[in-house]
Amino acid sequence: MRGKRGLMERRELGEILDQYRREGEPLPQEELVAMLREIQDALGCIPQGVRAEAARAAGVKETTVDAIVKLYPSLKAAAYRHQITVCQGRNCGPKGGNSVWREVCDLLQPDRDGISADGQFLVRTVACMKRCRTAPNVEIDGVVYPAVQAGEAKRRIEELMEKEV
């Protein structure tokens, strides 16, 4: 079953790439984003190898596709289930945001794309969440937690991990 599904996904990916393929000129950004959204709808995410194929079909550099995937929150580089964002702004970083970030990274061991070792979490930082009075701030699956103390982010993440089991 898994092999059959993979073959169907591969065929659908090929159709999407063919639909957007342009010879000689790069796709405009709007069309590139549309293509990436279609790929994500078909595959559930846009993995690295597929991003390389998409870049070739679109006539752009792979780094351009990588940047767009990172720029658009709706595009996912991996099929993670949870997103953790730690504020590293001028107030959050010094008030504990840096130690919260280290704690989260120690727990989840993200790769260079921010995907945890188990593939279930996307871990990233932002320069500022615009909630400086309640620093440090951590966002977990769209919910912002203000004034996060050491251990709190880890505890919340471990609770999510337990729910997955």
N, C-alpha and C positions, 0 to 999 in steps of 0.2 A: 504493500500500500504506500509506504513511504517513498519507494522508488518511483511509483506511478505519479504520485503527487509532485515529486521533484521534476519529473519530465514535463508535467503540465505547466508548472511554474516556469521552467526553462523556455518552453514554447511561448508562453504568454510574455515573458521578458523579451524574447526575440521580436515578437510582434510590436511591442511598445517601442523598442529601440529602432526598428525599421520605420515605424510611423514618424519618428522625429528626426531620423538621420538626414543630414544635409551634407552635400559634397561641396567643399571649397569655402564655405562660410560658416562661422560658429552660430549656434542657436542664440537668439536673444534670451536674456535672463528669465523673462516671464515664461517662455516656452520650456526652458531648461527646468524651471521649478515645476511646471505642469508635468513634464516627463518624469521627474523624480517622484512626484506625488502618485502618479499612475504605477510606477515601479513599487512604491511602498504599499499601495493598495493590493497589488498582486502578491508581494512577498512578505509583507508584514513589517519590513524594514529595508534599509538600503545598505547592505554589507559592503566591505571594502572592495572585493573583487567586482561586484556589480557596479560600484561607483566608477571603477576604471573603465568598464565597458560603456557606461553611460557617457563618460567624458569623450571616449573615442567617437561614439555615435553623434554627440553634440558638437564635435569639432573644437572642444575646449580642453584645457589642461585638467588633469585629475585634481590638482590643488584647488581649482575653481569649484569643482563639484563638491569637494570636501568642505570648502568655506561656505558654500550655500547650505549644505546639510547642517552645519553648525549654526548658521545665521537664522534659519527658520526653525522655531521650536516645534512645529508640527512634523518636521522630517526627522526620522530616527535612523541612526547608523546601525543600531542593533535592536533586537526584539526585547529590550529591557521592560520590566513591569513597573519600576519605580524610579522617580527622579529626585535626587537630592541636590539642592543648591545652597552653597554656603557663601554668605556675603563677606567680601574681603575689602570693603570700603574703608575710608579714613577712620571712621569710628568703630566699625565692627572688628576689623583686623586686630588692632591693639587691645580691644576690650574682651578678647577671648576668641574671636573668629578664627585666628590663626591656629590656636590649639584645637578648636572644634574641627577645623579642616584636617589637621594631622590625625586626630582621633578617627574621623570618618574614613580617611585613606588607610589607616592602619587596619581598620575593621574590614573594609571592602576590597582593598588591594586593586584599585582601578588601573586599567591600561592607559596608554597615551591618549586614547579617545574618550576616557572617562568611564568606560564600561567595567563594572566590577568583575572579579575573578569568576563568579558564578553566572555572570551574564544577566542578572536580574535587576541591576541598578545602573543608572547613569548618574555619575557624580561630577559636579562642576562647580565653578565659582563664578561670581559676578562682581563687578567693580563696586556696585552700590544698589541696594534694594529700595533706597529712598525712605528708609524707616530708621533713621540714625538715632532717634531718641531711645529706641528700644534695643540697641546693640548689645550683643551680636545676634544677628538674625539668620535663621536657617529655614529653607522652604523644603518641605517633604510632600511630594505628590500634590503640589499646588496650595498647600496649607503653610502659611508663614508662622513660624514659632519665634516669638521675640525673647530677648534676654536669655538666650540658651546658655546654660551652665555646663561645665565639664561633665561629661557622662550622660547628659540628657539626650543629645543627638544619637549617641551610641545606643542608649536604651530604646529609643523610638525605632531605630533601624532594626535592632534585634527583635523587637515586637513584630515588625513587618516580616522578618525572616521566619519567625515562628508560625505566623499565619499561613505562610507559603507551604509549610510542611504538612 
